[in-house]
Amino acid sequence: MSMKKSALSRRNFLRSSLAVAGAAGLSLSYGAAEESIQGFDETDSTLQAGAWKPVSDRKIRVGIIGYGVCRFGAGFGFQDHPNVEIVAVSDLLPDRCAALAKVCRCEKTYPSLEELVKDDSIEAVFIATDAPAHAWHSITAMRHGKHVACAVPAVFGSLEEADQLYEAVKATGMTYMMFETTAYRNDAYAMRTLYNAGAFGKMLYSEGEYYHFSQTPIDSFRGWRVGLPPQWYPTHSNGYHTCVTGGGFTEVSCMGMPSRLEHFQPENNRYQNPFATEIALFRTSEGGSARMAVSWDTPGLEGEVGRVRGEKGSMTGMTYEGLEDISAISLEKPPLPPGMEAGGHGGSHGYLCEEFITALLEERTPHVHIAEALNMTVSGIVAHQSALKDGELLKIPLYSF
């Protein structure tokens, strides 16, 4: 795929802005919030020419857990991957469990994760349960000898659970991958490719924005989304640094904005959270800085978008400035297996599944491994603490792997 340098004229800036919005799956409507859940845009992926080549003829035996409001259990294409056999599925609600089994073309079901992970024929699980349960469900599965792919976030508001999850990965030796969709959005994938090739040099500054207006809360298991602190769900914005550079954050000052929405009044949510918008300024592990925004209270421009600035140039969406000749660097994602769709969240779903399965077959560490997952997630937890302290500068634990 070829890319052209953009001039900084007002017209080109506007065109670039609209292109970025389209690539990131942003809604440019300033009317009422849409009924559909944002982020499920099936943006065309920047595919390389040629056919997908399998690394093995072995099938990984997978269990799928969770089929809630977002239907994520079937949303990442495990049931269509030629190197996957869906052994069993599970959901606490029988009707959802039956629906998940049907779409996954699987006959065996279990009433809970706790029962499914006892099945010795299952090698790996995909956990698409409610966010507050992600850490414990992942730990439980790994303790039963299962490799884990998990929806975001890795942990939910708890630094203690972050340490427990980290220790579980080390103690069990199982593979863990968080399915952060930013990693395979077209723009972030291209940014990572250029960064790894040295095209940016040292990363000086990055920005990520996750805007998802909710006039009323999205339905959720036991109401966990009602009044959710924005920076407890930070990975779609933080991914524009961590998924690009592999680095994390060491300090944060975060400002929270009180909301006019009823469910963000502290007395109306379980978190006693007053903020629907939190803007965090981070110091990065590379010595640069980053601004990461999460907001549930801004109708209009919505979705996930980011930009990066390095010593040698910058990039916003699929438009770059100042970089030297990069014509020899392919910014296109590799082909997917036959029958696999790139899917939602900007064409990332199928690639996350492919990365997890290929990593297991090749016995290697996947992208968005445990350290990257926690560095993206824990920084948001500390950012919310900072917001509650009127922006006090706080230290962030940094994980390595």
N, C-alpha and C positions, 0 to 999 in steps of 0.2 A: 504494500500500500504506500503510495506516495503522499507526502505532506508538504505544504507550501508555507513559507514564512508569511505572516500576516502583517499588513501595514497598520499603523495605529490611527487610521482615519476614523471619524465618527461612524461612517457607514460600515466599514469593515469591523469595527468594534461591535456594532449592533448585530451584524451577521454572525460574528463569532459567538456572541452571547447567546443568540438563539440556537446555534449549533450545539453549544455546550449544554443548554437546557434539554435539547432533544437527546443528546448522547447520554445524559444523566437520568433521563426519564422524568424530567421536571414537568409539572403542569403549569402552563402559562395563563390559565384562566383565573381571573380575579373575582369570579362569582362564588356561589355557594360551594361548599366542599362536596366532592363527588362521592357517590355511594361506594364505588369500588375502592379497595384497599390500595393505597399508593405503593409504588415500588415493584409492582408485578408486571411492569412494562417489559415486553419481550423484544427489546431493541436488537436489531441485527448485529451479529458479531463480526469482527474483522477477521474473517477466516482465511487461512492460508490455502492455496490451491493444493490439490492432491488428496489422496485417500488416507484415512486413519490406518495406522499400523499397530496391531496388538503387540504387547510385550510378552504375552503368555496366552495359552489356551485354557488356563485354569479359571474356574469360577469361584469367587469369594462368596461364602454363604452368609447372607445378611438378614438381620432382623430390623424391622422398621417400627418405631415407637412414636405414636402421637399423630392425630388427625383432627386438629382443632380448627379454629376459625380460619386460619391461613392455609389449611390443607397442605402444610409443608411436608408431611410424611411422604406424599407422592409427588411433591413439587420439584424434586431435584433429579429425577430420572433414573433412580436405582433400578426400577423395574424394567427399564429399557436397555440397560448396559449389558453388552454381550459377555462380560466377565463377572456377572453377578447372578446369583440364584437367591431370590427372596424366599427364605425358609419359613418365616412367620412374621406376623404383625400384631400390634397391640394398641389398644386405647381403653381408657377407663370406662368410656361410654359404649355400650354394646352396639348401638346403631352406627357410631363412627368407626368402630373396630371393623364391623362388617363392610362398611363402605371402603375403608382402606384396603381390606383384603381383596375386594373386587377390583379396585383400580390397579393393585399390585399383582393381580393374577396369582394370588396365593390362597391356599386352602387352610393352612394352619393359623390359628389365632390364640392369643393369650389375653386374659383379662387385665394384666398389669405388666409393667416393666419388670417388677420383682419376679414374676413367674417366667417371663420370656427369657431372662438372662440365665435361668437354670438349664436351658436347652443346650446341651453340649455340642449339638451339631452346628450351632451358630458361631461364626468366627468374629463377626463385626456387627455393630448396631449403628443405626442413624437415629439420634434422639431429637424429636421435634415436639417436645412437650412444652408445658408452660415455663416461662423464663425463671421463676423462682426455684424451680426444681432441677434446672440444668446441671448444676454442680454435683448435687447428690446423686442424680440419675447417672451421670458420667462416672462418678467414683464407684457406684454400685456395679455398673456394667464392667468396668475394668477389673474390679476385684473378683468378678466371675470369669475372667479370662477373655473378655471381648475387647477388640479394638473399637474406638469410639469416634464417630463423626457427630457433631452437635451443632444445632442451630445457635444463633447469637442471642444474648451474650453468654460468655463462658460461665460467669457467676453473676449473682444478682444482689448488688449492694453490700456484699460482705467481704472484707479483706481476709477474715479468718477462713472462709470457704475457698478463697483463691489459693491460700497456702495449702489447704487440704487437697485441693484438686492437683496442684503442682506436685505435691509429695506422692499422690496416688499414681501419677504418670511415671514418676521415677521408680517407685517401689514395685509396680507391677510390670514395667517394661512394655506395656501396651502402647500402641499408636493412638494419639489423640489429635484430632483436627477440628477447629472451629470453622463453620461454614460462613465466613464473612464474605458477603457478596461483592464488596468493593474490590476484592482481590482480582476478580475477573471481569469487572466492567472494562469496556474498551479503553477508556482514558487511563485508568489506574494501571492496567496491564501494560500499556505502552510506556507510561512513566517508569514503572518498575524495570522494564526491559532497557530503557535508556539509562536509568540510574546504574543498573548492574554493568552496563557497558562503559561506564565512566563518563557519559555524555554531559551530565550535570555537574560533575565534580562534587565538592562538598555541598550537602543540602543545607541552605541557610534558613529557609522559611517554607512552611507548608500551611495550607488551609483546607479544612473540610467542613462541609455544611450538610446537616440532615434536617430538613424542614418538613414536617408532617402535621398539618393542621387537623385538630380533632375538636370540632364543636361539641360533640359528645364522645365519650370514650368508645373505642373499638371493643366489641364484646371479647371477653377473655375468661379463662378458667378461674373461678373464684374471684373475678374482678381484679386481677393483678395489674391491669393497665390503668385503672382508675387513679388519677393523680400521680402517675409514674414520674419520678424525678428524671428530667431529660438526660442528664449525664450518667444515669444508670443504664442507658441504652445508647452508648456512645460509639459503637464500633463502625457504623456507616459513615461517620465523619472522621474518626481517628484513623480509619483505614487508609485515608489519603496521605498519611505519613508512614504508619507501620507497614502496611501492605506494599508500599512503594520502596521504602528503604530497609525494612527489617528492624529498624530501631524503635525505641520507646521514648518515654517521657520521664523526667526526673523531678520536676517541680511544676506547680500550677497555682495560678490565681484565677478564680472564676467568679463572674458576676451573674447573679440570678435576678430575673425580672418577675415580680408578682403578676399573677394572671387575673383577668376579669372573669374567666370561666369558673362556673360553680364547682366543678369537681377538682379544681386546683386551689380551693380554699382549704387551709390545713385541717379544719374540723371535718371536712368531707372526704378525706382519703386516709387510708391506713398508714401512709408514710408521714403524715403531718407536713406534707410538702406544699409550700406556697408558690413554687416556681413552675412555669410552663416553658420558659426560655432560659437557657444557661449558656453563656459564652465563656469559654476557657482559653486562657493564654498559657501555653506550656513552654518549658525549656526542654529541649530534646536531648537524648543521650549522645548525639553527635555534637552538641554545643550550639545548635541553632535554636530557632523558636517556631512555634506553631499556634495558630488560632483555630479552635475547633468549636463549632456552634451546633447546638441541638435545640429545636424549638417545636412545641406542639401548638403554639398560640399565634401563628403568623399566617393568615389566609393569603393566598396569592401564589407566589413562586414557591413550589414545593418539590421535594425529591432529594437527591443526593448528588453533590458536586464537589470538586476540589481542584486545587491548583498548587503548583510547587515552583520554588525559585532556588536555583543552585548557583554556584560560583560562575558557571559557564553559560547559563541561560535559564529560561523558565518555560512552563507549560501550563496551559489552561484548557481543559477538555482535550481535544485532539489538535490544538493549535500551539505551536512552539515559537519561541522568540530567542534569538541570540545563540542558539546551539550551532556548533560547527557541523560540517557535512555528516549526516547520519544515514545517507542513502543505502549504505551497506547493511544497516540494521533493520531486520524485519520486525515490524510492530504488530503484525497480525497474529492472532491466536491460532494454534494448530487445529487441524480438523478434529471433529468429534466422531465417535463411533457411529456407524450406520444406525439410523433410527433414534439417535439421541438428539434432542433439541437443546439449543443454548438456554432457552427458557427465560424466566423472569429476572427482575432486578438487573436490567440492562444486559441481558444475555449472559448471566453468570452461573445460573443454577447447574446446567449440564457440566460446566467446567469444574465446579467444585466436586461433583460426584466423580468425574474422571480423574481428578488429582488424587482423591482419597483412595480409590480403587487401584490406580496405577502405583501409588506409593506402597500399598500393601503387597502388590505383586512383585515390586522391585525391592522390597524390604528396605525402604529408605524413609527419611523424615519428610512428611508432606509440607507444603506451603501452609501457612497459618497453623503452625504447630503450637504446642502448649505455651511457650514463652511469648510468641507473637499474640496469641489469643488473650493471655492475661495482661500483657502490656497495653493492648488496646482497651481492655475492659476495666482494669483496676484504676487506670488513670482517670476514668470518668467517675468512679466511686469517690476518689479523693477530690476531684473537681467539685462534686456536689457538696462535700464537707466544706470546701473553701467558700462556696456560695452561701452556705448557712452561716459562715463567719465573716460575711461582708467582704469577700475577696481576699482573705488572708492567704499569704504565700505558704504553701504546704509541700512537704517532700512526698515523693511517690516511690514506692518500692519498684525495683526494676528486676525482671526475671530474665534468665538466660537459659539456653538449652543446647 
